[in-house]
Amino acid sequence: MEPLSAQDLAAETATALPTKEVLSLLDLNADVDLALDLAAPVDLGIAANLNVAAPIDAAASANVLSVGSEAAALSDQQVLIDQTQSGDAIANAPQTSVLDQSDDAVGGADTPAPDSGDGEVAIGDITAGGNLLDIDVNIDGDIDAAAPIAGAVAANANVAAPIDAAVAANVGSIDSEATAISKQTAIITQDLDGVTASATADQDSTITQ
């Protein structure tokens, strides 16, 4: 390739580049104003009379990978349970609720004027300066929620659960013997004598929204 001569270099000219433009792909302006007024008064009453008896007798024996071994389990249980209940289970849950969610203004500084944005979405010109996508969002929400709850539970119960268990096992054993004997005698007497279970839930709610 033949190199440039001095005359060729003197004949060269240059043109300055245009001013650099800055392009923004996304311009997002979000104005969110939420006012929440929540109220959930809860009133619960629970009353219970309970008699609970649960005698448990258990025996376990095991031979694992044993030779010429014996596993024996013996469980003998005798249970005598006498449950007598005489009483009252009373639950009262009176509730009086006065909820005012009217959003009355109480002092404070004046509310500033809203932004000029009207929720429009504008798409700019990709060949010019500025924003390619311009989003202006205004959200104004006012929520009032009230859920007064009143509940009452009353119960009278007699519970008896005698459990007798015996377990014997031989695992991977030769000439082994496993014996399990479980014997249970249970006498259970349960008496509810003049008991009263009463549950009252009285609710009075005044809600202003």
PyRosetta script that sets phi, psi and omega in degrees:
from pyrosetta import init, pose_from_sequence

init()
pose = pose_from_sequence("MEPLSAQDLAAETATALPTKEVLSLLDLNADVDLALDLAAPVDLGIAANLNVAAPIDAAASANVLSVGSEAAALSDQQVLIDQTQSGDAIANAPQTSVLDQSDDAVGGADTPAPDSGDGEVAIGDITAGGNLLDIDVNIDGDIDAAAPIAGAVAANANVAAPIDAAVAANVGSIDSEATAISKQTAIITQDLDGVTASATADQDSTITQ")
pose.set_psi(1, 130.6)
pose.set_omega(1, -177.6)
pose.set_phi(2, -76.7)
pose.set_psi(2, 128.4)
pose.set_omega(2, -179.9)
pose.set_phi(3, -69.1)
pose.set_psi(3, 159.8)
pose.set_omega(3, 179.4)
pose.set_phi(4, -73.8)
pose.set_psi(4, 142.1)
pose.set_omega(4, 178.1)
pose.set_phi(5, -87.5)
pose.set_psi(5, 173.6)
pose.set_omega(5, 178.6)
pose.set_phi(6, -63.9)
pose.set_psi(6, -35.7)
pose.set_omega(6, 178.0)
pose.set_phi(7, -66.5)
pose.set_psi(7, -38.5)
pose.set_omega(7, 179.2)
pose.set_phi(8, -64.7)
pose.set_psi(8, -40.6)
pose.set_omega(8, 179.6)
pose.set_phi(9, -66.6)
pose.set_psi(9, -36.9)
pose.set_omega(9, 179.8)
pose.set_phi(10, -69.3)
pose.set_psi(10, -26.1)
pose.set_omega(10, -178.8)
pose.set_phi(11, -82.0)
pose.set_psi(11, -10.6)
pose.set_omega(11, -179.8)
pose.set_phi(12, -70.1)
pose.set_psi(12, 142.9)
pose.set_omega(12, 177.1)
pose.set_phi(13, -126.4)
pose.set_psi(13, 162.8)
pose.set_omega(13, -179.3)
pose.set_phi(14, -136.3)
pose.set_psi(14, 148.5)
pose.set_omega(14, 178.6)
pose.set_phi(15, -123.1)
pose.set_psi(15, 130.2)
pose.set_omega(15, -178.4)
pose.set_phi(16, -68.4)
pose.set_psi(16, 143.9)
pose.set_omega(16, 177.7)
pose.set_phi(17, -70.8)
pose.set_psi(17, 151.8)
pose.set_omega(17, 178.3)
pose.set_phi(18, -68.9)
pose.set_psi(18, 165.5)
pose.set_omega(18, 179.4)
pose.set_phi(19, -61.7)
pose.set_psi(19, 135.3)
pose.set_omega(19, -177.1)
pose.set_phi(20, -67.0)
pose.set_psi(20, 131.1)
pose.set_omega(20, 178.1)
pose.set_phi(21, -102.7)
pose.set_psi(21, 139.2)
pose.set_omega(21, 176.9)
pose.set_phi(22, -102.1)
pose.set_psi(22, 125.1)
pose.set_omega(22, -177.5)
pose.set_phi(23, -113.6)
pose.set_psi(23, 126.6)
pose.set_omega(23, 176.1)
pose.set_phi(24, -102.8)
pose.set_psi(24, 124.2)
pose.set_omega(24, -178.1)
pose.set_phi(25, -72.5)
pose.set_psi(25, -36.1)
pose.set_omega(25, -174.2)
pose.set_phi(26, -139.7)
pose.set_psi(26, 127.6)
pose.set_omega(26, 173.2)
pose.set_phi(27, -121.7)
pose.set_psi(27, 107.1)
pose.set_omega(27, -175.2)
pose.set_phi(28, -113.0)
pose.set_psi(28, 125.2)
pose.set_omega(28, 176.7)
pose.set_phi(29, -127.0)
pose.set_psi(29, 108.5)
pose.set_omega(29, -177.5)
pose.set_phi(30, -116.7)
pose.set_psi(30, 127.6)
pose.set_omega(30, 177.5)
pose.set_phi(31, -119.2)
pose.set_psi(31, 108.3)
pose.set_omega(31, -176.3)
pose.set_phi(32, -113.4)
pose.set_psi(32, 123.7)
pose.set_omega(32, 179.4)
pose.set_phi(33, -128.3)
pose.set_psi(33, 109.1)
pose.set_omega(33, -178.5)
pose.set_phi(34, -119.5)
pose.set_psi(34, 134.5)
pose.set_omega(34, 174.8)
pose.set_phi(35, -121.0)
pose.set_psi(35, 115.7)
pose.set_omega(35, -177.8)
pose.set_phi(36, -114.1)
pose.set_psi(36, 130.9)
pose.set_omega(36, 176.4)
pose.set_phi(37, -128.9)
pose.set_psi(37, 102.8)
pose.set_omega(37, -173.8)
pose.set_phi(38, -117.7)
pose.set_psi(38, 138.9)
pose.set_omega(38, 176.5)
pose.set_phi(39, -147.8)
pose.set_psi(39, 130.2)
pose.set_omega(39, 179.9)
pose.set_phi(40, -145.5)
pose.set_psi(40, 74.2)
pose.set_omega(40, 175.7)
pose.set_phi(41, -69.6)
pose.set_psi(41, 133.7)
pose.set_omega(41, -177.7)
pose.set_phi(42, -124.7)
pose.set_psi(42, 130.6)
pose.set_omega(42, 179.0)
pose.set_phi(43, -131.1)
pose.set_psi(43, 119.5)
pose.set_omega(43, -177.9)
pose.set_phi(44, -129.4)
pose.set_psi(44, 140.1)
pose.set_omega(44, 174.8)
pose.set_phi(45, -130.7)
pose.set_psi(45, 129.6)
pose.set_omega(45, -177.6)
pose.set_phi(46, -131.5)
pose.set_psi(46, 128.6)
pose.set_omega(46, 176.4)
pose.set_phi(47, -135.8)
pose.set_psi(47, 137.7)
pose.set_omega(47, -177.1)
pose.set_phi(48, -152.8)
pose.set_psi(48, 143.5)
pose.set_omega(48, 169.6)
pose.set_phi(49, -116.5)
pose.set_psi(49, 118.7)
pose.set_omega(49, -174.4)
pose.set_phi(50, -129.9)
pose.set_psi(50, 136.3)
pose.set_omega(50, 166.9)
pose.set_phi(51, -118.5)
pose.set_psi(51, 118.6)
pose.set_omega(51, -176.0)
pose.set_phi(52, -128.0)
pose.set_psi(52, 128.6)
pose.set_omega(52, 175.9)
pose.set_phi(53, -137.5)
pose.set_psi(53, 128.7)
pose.set_omega(53, -177.8)
pose.set_phi(54, -143.0)
pose.set_psi(54, 72.6)
pose.set_omega(54, 174.5)
pose.set_phi(55, -71.1)
pose.set_psi(55, 134.2)
pose.set_omega(55, -176.8)
pose.set_phi(56, -129.0)
pose.set_psi(56, 129.8)
pose.set_omega(56, 177.8)
pose.set_phi(57, -128.6)
pose.set_psi(57, 124.2)
pose.set_omega(57, -175.6)
pose.set_phi(58, -140.6)
pose.set_psi(58, 145.4)
pose.set_omega(58, 176.0)
pose.set_phi(59, -139.9)
pose.set_psi(59, 135.0)
pose.set_omega(59, -178.3)
pose.set_phi(60, -138.8)
pose.set_psi(60, 136.8)
pose.set_omega(60, 178.2)
pose.set_phi(61, -144.2)
pose.set_psi(61, 140.7)
pose.set_omega(61, -175.8)
pose.set_phi(62, -149.7)
pose.set_psi(62, 146.3)
pose.set_omega(62, 170.4)
pose.set_phi(63, -120.5)
pose.set_psi(63, 123.8)
pose.set_omega(63, -178.4)
pose.set_phi(64, -119.9)
pose.set_psi(64, 121.9)
pose.set_omega(64, -179.7)
pose.set_phi(65, 53.7)
pose.set_psi(65, 44.2)
pose.set_omega(65, -178.5)
pose.set_phi(66, -111.6)
pose.set_psi(66, 153.0)
pose.set_omega(66, 179.0)
pose.set_phi(67, -120.8)
pose.set_psi(67, 130.3)
pose.set_omega(67, 178.5)
pose.set_phi(68, 64.2)
pose.set_psi(68, 36.1)
pose.set_omega(68, -177.5)
pose.set_phi(69, -114.3)
pose.set_psi(69, 161.0)
pose.set_omega(69, 178.6)
pose.set_phi(70, -124.8)
pose.set_psi(70, 141.5)
pose.set_omega(70, 175.7)
pose.set_phi(71, -124.7)
pose.set_psi(71, 121.9)
pose.set_omega(71, -177.9)
pose.set_phi(72, -132.6)
pose.set_psi(72, 135.9)
pose.set_omega(72, 177.9)
pose.set_phi(73, -132.8)
pose.set_psi(73, 128.4)
pose.set_omega(73, -179.2)
pose.set_phi(74, -130.8)
pose.set_psi(74, 125.3)
pose.set_omega(74, 179.7)
pose.set_phi(75, -132.2)
pose.set_psi(75, 121.1)
pose.set_omega(75, -179.0)
pose.set_phi(76, -126.0)
pose.set_psi(76, 122.0)
pose.set_omega(76, -177.4)
pose.set_phi(77, -131.6)
pose.set_psi(77, 133.0)
pose.set_omega(77, 173.6)
pose.set_phi(78, -126.3)
pose.set_psi(78, 122.5)
pose.set_omega(78, -172.8)
pose.set_phi(79, -125.2)
pose.set_psi(79, 132.7)
pose.set_omega(79, 173.5)
pose.set_phi(80, -129.1)
pose.set_psi(80, 110.7)
pose.set_omega(80, -176.2)
pose.set_phi(81, -122.2)
pose.set_psi(81, 126.4)
pose.set_omega(81, 176.9)
pose.set_phi(82, -125.9)
pose.set_psi(82, 111.1)
pose.set_omega(82, -178.2)
pose.set_phi(83, -116.3)
pose.set_psi(83, 121.3)
pose.set_omega(83, 177.4)
pose.set_phi(84, -125.5)
pose.set_psi(84, 128.3)
pose.set_omega(84, -178.1)
pose.set_phi(85, -125.5)
pose.set_psi(85, 126.9)
pose.set_omega(85, 178.3)
pose.set_phi(86, -139.6)
pose.set_psi(86, 109.9)
pose.set_omega(86, -178.6)
pose.set_phi(87, 174.7)
pose.set_psi(87, -176.6)
pose.set_omega(87, -178.1)
pose.set_phi(88, -122.4)
pose.set_psi(88, 136.8)
pose.set_omega(88, 171.7)
pose.set_phi(89, -114.9)
pose.set_psi(89, 108.8)
pose.set_omega(89, -173.9)
pose.set_phi(90, -126.0)
pose.set_psi(90, 128.1)
pose.set_omega(90, 177.5)
pose.set_phi(91, -127.0)
pose.set_psi(91, 122.7)
pose.set_omega(91, 177.3)
pose.set_phi(92, -120.1)
pose.set_psi(92, 128.7)
pose.set_omega(92, 179.0)
pose.set_phi(93, -129.8)
pose.set_psi(93, 77.9)
pose.set_omega(93, 174.8)
pose.set_phi(94, -81.6)
pose.set_psi(94, 136.3)
pose.set_omega(94, -179.3)
pose.set_phi(95, -135.4)
pose.set_psi(95, 130.5)
pose.set_omega(95, 174.6)
pose.set_phi(96, -124.1)
pose.set_psi(96, 118.1)
pose.set_omega(96, -176.6)
pose.set_phi(97, -122.5)
pose.set_psi(97, 131.1)
pose.set_omega(97, 173.0)
pose.set_phi(98, -123.9)
pose.set_psi(98, 107.4)
pose.set_omega(98, -176.1)
pose.set_phi(99, -115.3)
pose.set_psi(99, 124.9)
pose.set_omega(99, 178.5)
pose.set_phi(100, -116.2)
pose.set_psi(100, 108.2)
pose.set_omega(100, 179.8)
pose.set_phi(101, -120.0)
pose.set_psi(101, 45.7)
pose.set_omega(101, -176.0)
pose.set_phi(102, -87.3)
pose.set_psi(102, -1.1)
pose.set_omega(102, 177.6)
pose.set_phi(103, 58.7)
pose.set_psi(103, 44.0)
pose.set_omega(103, 176.4)
pose.set_phi(104, -72.3)
pose.set_psi(104, 138.4)
pose.set_omega(104, 178.5)
pose.set_phi(105, -76.4)
pose.set_psi(105, 133.7)
pose.set_omega(105, 179.5)
pose.set_phi(106, -125.1)
pose.set_psi(106, 95.4)
pose.set_omega(106, 175.3)
pose.set_phi(107, 60.4)
pose.set_psi(107, -159.6)
pose.set_omega(107, 176.8)
pose.set_phi(108, 89.7)
pose.set_psi(108, 172.3)
pose.set_omega(108, -178.6)
pose.set_phi(109, -76.1)
pose.set_psi(109, 162.1)
pose.set_omega(109, 178.6)
pose.set_phi(110, -67.4)
pose.set_psi(110, 146.2)
pose.set_omega(110, 178.8)
pose.set_phi(111, -71.7)
pose.set_psi(111, 127.8)
pose.set_omega(111, -179.5)
pose.set_phi(112, -65.4)
pose.set_psi(112, 156.0)
pose.set_omega(112, 179.8)
pose.set_phi(113, -64.6)
pose.set_psi(113, 144.1)
pose.set_omega(113, -179.7)
pose.set_phi(114, -66.1)
pose.set_psi(114, 156.2)
pose.set_omega(114, 178.9)
pose.set_phi(115, -66.0)
pose.set_psi(115, 157.2)
pose.set_omega(115, -178.1)
pose.set_phi(116, -73.2)
pose.set_psi(116, -10.3)
pose.set_omega(116, -179.0)
pose.set_phi(117, -63.9)
pose.set_psi(117, 139.4)
pose.set_omega(117, -177.8)
pose.set_phi(118, -117.8)
pose.set_psi(118, 18.8)
pose.set_omega(118, 177.7)
pose.set_phi(119, 83.0)
pose.set_psi(119, 14.2)
pose.set_omega(119, -177.5)
pose.set_phi(120, -83.4)
pose.set_psi(120, 155.0)
pose.set_omega(120, 174.8)
pose.set_phi(121, -119.2)
pose.set_psi(121, 120.5)
pose.set_omega(121, -177.5)
pose.set_phi(122, -116.3)
pose.set_psi(122, 138.6)
pose.set_omega(122, 177.4)
pose.set_phi(123, -108.3)
pose.set_psi(123, 121.5)
pose.set_omega(123, -176.2)
pose.set_phi(124, -83.1)
pose.set_psi(124, -180.0)
pose.set_omega(124, 179.4)
pose.set_phi(125, -91.5)
pose.set_psi(125, 122.5)
pose.set_omega(125, -176.7)
pose.set_phi(126, -68.1)
pose.set_psi(126, -20.1)
pose.set_omega(126, -178.3)
pose.set_phi(127, -88.1)
pose.set_psi(127, -8.5)
pose.set_omega(127, -178.2)
pose.set_phi(128, -114.8)
pose.set_psi(128, 169.0)
pose.set_omega(128, 177.4)
pose.set_phi(129, -73.0)
pose.set_psi(129, 165.1)
pose.set_omega(129, 179.7)
pose.set_phi(130, 115.0)
pose.set_psi(130, -154.0)
pose.set_omega(130, -175.6)
pose.set_phi(131, -103.9)
pose.set_psi(131, 135.1)
pose.set_omega(131, 177.0)
pose.set_phi(132, -72.3)
pose.set_psi(132, -39.9)
pose.set_omega(132, 178.6)
pose.set_phi(133, -132.5)
pose.set_psi(133, 120.5)
pose.set_omega(133, -177.8)
pose.set_phi(134, -117.5)
pose.set_psi(134, 116.2)
pose.set_omega(134, -177.7)
pose.set_phi(135, -120.2)
pose.set_psi(135, 128.1)
pose.set_omega(135, 177.4)
pose.set_phi(136, -125.8)
pose.set_psi(136, 113.2)
pose.set_omega(136, -174.5)
pose.set_phi(137, -120.5)
pose.set_psi(137, 131.1)
pose.set_omega(137, 174.6)
pose.set_phi(138, -121.5)
pose.set_psi(138, 122.5)
pose.set_omega(138, 179.7)
pose.set_phi(139, -122.9)
pose.set_psi(139, 124.4)
pose.set_omega(139, 179.5)
pose.set_phi(140, -128.6)
pose.set_psi(140, 112.6)
pose.set_omega(140, -177.8)
pose.set_phi(141, -125.4)
pose.set_psi(141, 139.5)
pose.set_omega(141, 178.5)
pose.set_phi(142, -133.2)
pose.set_psi(142, 113.8)
pose.set_omega(142, -173.7)
pose.set_phi(143, -122.9)
pose.set_psi(143, 127.3)
pose.set_omega(143, 173.1)
pose.set_phi(144, -116.2)
pose.set_psi(144, 126.9)
pose.set_omega(144, 179.8)
pose.set_phi(145, -137.9)
pose.set_psi(145, 132.5)
pose.set_omega(145, 178.5)
pose.set_phi(146, -139.2)
pose.set_psi(146, 133.2)
pose.set_omega(146, -178.8)
pose.set_phi(147, -143.9)
pose.set_psi(147, 76.3)
pose.set_omega(147, 175.0)
pose.set_phi(148, -70.7)
pose.set_psi(148, 134.1)
pose.set_omega(148, -176.6)
pose.set_phi(149, -129.3)
pose.set_psi(149, 131.5)
pose.set_omega(149, 176.0)
pose.set_phi(150, -131.6)
pose.set_psi(150, 132.9)
pose.set_omega(150, -179.8)
pose.set_phi(151, -146.5)
pose.set_psi(151, 149.8)
pose.set_omega(151, 178.9)
pose.set_phi(152, -142.4)
pose.set_psi(152, 137.5)
pose.set_omega(152, -179.4)
pose.set_phi(153, -133.8)
pose.set_psi(153, 130.7)
pose.set_omega(153, 176.2)
pose.set_phi(154, -133.0)
pose.set_psi(154, 139.2)
pose.set_omega(154, -176.3)
pose.set_phi(155, -149.9)
pose.set_psi(155, 143.4)
pose.set_omega(155, 169.4)
pose.set_phi(156, -122.8)
pose.set_psi(156, 127.0)
pose.set_omega(156, -174.9)
pose.set_phi(157, -147.8)
pose.set_psi(157, 141.5)
pose.set_omega(157, 169.5)
pose.set_phi(158, -118.2)
pose.set_psi(158, 123.7)
pose.set_omega(158, -176.8)
pose.set_phi(159, -128.1)
pose.set_psi(159, 128.2)
pose.set_omega(159, 176.1)
pose.set_phi(160, -137.4)
pose.set_psi(160, 130.1)
pose.set_omega(160, -176.9)
pose.set_phi(161, -141.6)
pose.set_psi(161, 74.2)
pose.set_omega(161, 174.5)
pose.set_phi(162, -72.0)
pose.set_psi(162, 132.4)
pose.set_omega(162, -177.0)
pose.set_phi(163, -128.1)
pose.set_psi(163, 129.5)
pose.set_omega(163, 178.7)
pose.set_phi(164, -128.6)
pose.set_psi(164, 125.6)
pose.set_omega(164, -175.7)
pose.set_phi(165, -142.2)
pose.set_psi(165, 143.1)
pose.set_omega(165, 175.9)
pose.set_phi(166, -139.6)
pose.set_psi(166, 132.8)
pose.set_omega(166, -176.6)
pose.set_phi(167, -134.5)
pose.set_psi(167, 130.7)
pose.set_omega(167, 174.9)
pose.set_phi(168, -136.1)
pose.set_psi(168, 138.8)
pose.set_omega(168, -175.1)
pose.set_phi(169, -148.6)
pose.set_psi(169, 143.0)
pose.set_omega(169, 169.6)
pose.set_phi(170, -121.2)
pose.set_psi(170, 123.6)
pose.set_omega(170, -177.9)
pose.set_phi(171, -120.9)
pose.set_psi(171, 120.1)
pose.set_omega(171, 178.7)
pose.set_phi(172, 62.0)
pose.set_psi(172, 34.6)
pose.set_omega(172, -175.6)
pose.set_phi(173, -107.9)
pose.set_psi(173, 155.2)
pose.set_omega(173, 177.8)
pose.set_phi(174, -120.6)
pose.set_psi(174, 135.1)
pose.set_omega(174, -180.0)
pose.set_phi(175, 54.1)
pose.set_psi(175, 42.2)
pose.set_omega(175, -179.3)
pose.set_phi(176, -113.1)
pose.set_psi(176, 158.2)
pose.set_omega(176, -178.0)
pose.set_phi(177, -130.6)
pose.set_psi(177, 131.1)
pose.set_omega(177, 178.2)
pose.set_phi(178, -120.6)
pose.set_psi(178, 125.7)
pose.set_omega(178, -177.8)
pose.set_phi(179, -131.2)
pose.set_psi(179, 130.7)
pose.set_omega(179, 177.3)
pose.set_phi(180, -130.0)
pose.set_psi(180, 125.6)
pose.set_omega(180, 179.3)
pose.set_phi(181, -126.2)
pose.set_psi(181, 125.1)
pose.set_omega(181, 179.1)
pose.set_phi(182, -130.3)
pose.set_psi(182, 122.6)
pose.set_omega(182, -178.8)
pose.set_phi(183, -129.1)
pose.set_psi(183, 130.4)
pose.set_omega(183, -177.2)
pose.set_phi(184, -136.4)
pose.set_psi(184, 132.8)
pose.set_omega(184, 173.2)
pose.set_phi(185, -127.4)
pose.set_psi(185, 118.1)
pose.set_omega(185, -176.0)
pose.set_phi(186, -128.5)
pose.set_psi(186, 130.4)
pose.set_omega(186, 174.3)
pose.set_phi(187, -122.8)
pose.set_psi(187, 113.9)
pose.set_omega(187, -174.9)
pose.set_phi(188, -121.9)
pose.set_psi(188, 126.0)
pose.set_omega(188, 176.3)
pose.set_phi(189, -122.8)
pose.set_psi(189, 121.3)
pose.set_omega(189, -179.7)
pose.set_phi(190, -124.2)
pose.set_psi(190, 129.0)
pose.set_omega(190, -175.8)
pose.set_phi(191, -135.4)
pose.set_psi(191, 128.1)
pose.set_omega(191, 171.9)
pose.set_phi(192, -107.2)
pose.set_psi(192, 108.6)
pose.set_omega(192, -173.2)
pose.set_phi(193, -107.9)
pose.set_psi(193, 104.4)
pose.set_omega(193, 174.8)
pose.set_phi(194, 58.0)
pose.set_psi(194, 37.8)
pose.set_omega(194, -179.0)
pose.set_phi(195, -85.9)
pose.set_psi(195, 155.4)
pose.set_omega(195, -179.8)
pose.set_phi(196, -131.4)
pose.set_psi(196, 128.0)
pose.set_omega(196, 173.9)
pose.set_phi(197, -116.6)
pose.set_psi(197, 113.3)
pose.set_omega(197, -175.1)
pose.set_phi(198, -131.6)
pose.set_psi(198, 128.9)
pose.set_omega(198, 178.0)
pose.set_phi(199, -129.4)
pose.set_psi(199, 127.0)
pose.set_omega(199, -178.5)
pose.set_phi(200, -130.5)
pose.set_psi(200, 125.3)
pose.set_omega(200, 176.5)
pose.set_phi(201, -123.5)
pose.set_psi(201, 106.2)
pose.set_omega(201, -178.2)
pose.set_phi(202, -111.2)
pose.set_psi(202, 120.7)
pose.set_omega(202, -175.3)
pose.set_phi(203, -125.1)
pose.set_psi(203, 132.3)
pose.set_omega(203, 177.2)
pose.set_phi(204, -132.5)
pose.set_psi(204, 109.7)
pose.set_omega(204, -174.9)
pose.set_phi(205, -123.2)
pose.set_psi(205, 133.9)
pose.set_omega(205, 173.7)
pose.set_phi(206, -121.4)
pose.set_psi(206, 114.7)
pose.set_omega(206, -174.0)
pose.set_phi(207, -120.0)
pose.set_psi(207, 126.4)
pose.set_omega(207, 175.6)
pose.set_phi(208, -118.2)
pose.set_psi(208, 118.7)
pose.set_omega(208, -179.8)
pose.set_phi(209, -121.5)
pose.dump_pdb("model.pdb")
